Amino acid sequence: MEYVKIFSGSEIIAQAIQTELHQLGIGSRLQNHIQSAVLAGFGTADLAVDVLVDKKDVIQAKLIVSKMVS
């Protein structure tokens, strides 16, 4: 599978998007840069949680994201 980033922002919104995608049958994964930075010993002030989906689901997933964040 080839993953494509469809959203980057706060962890709370990213989790809500992932839940909505799951309910609609679209697989996704979160890439949490904040948690990774903390585990590595340095923090970050960025809202850096990415939602990734399979390349074949990008168009449908982006439509869902645009409805949720607008």
C-alpha positions, 0 to 999 in steps of 0.5 A: 500500500502507498499511503498519502497524507490527507490531513495534518493538525491537532491530535483530537481532530485527526482522531475524529477524522480517523474514526469517521473514515473507519465508519465509512470503510476507509482504512487510515493510520495516524502518524503522531510527530508530537508523541515521537518527539516526546519519546525521543526526548525533545518536545514540539509545539507543532500540531503535527498529527497526520492522517494517512490513507491508501492512495486509492481512497484519497479523493473520497477521504479528502471530501470527508475531511473538507466537510469535517474541518469546514 
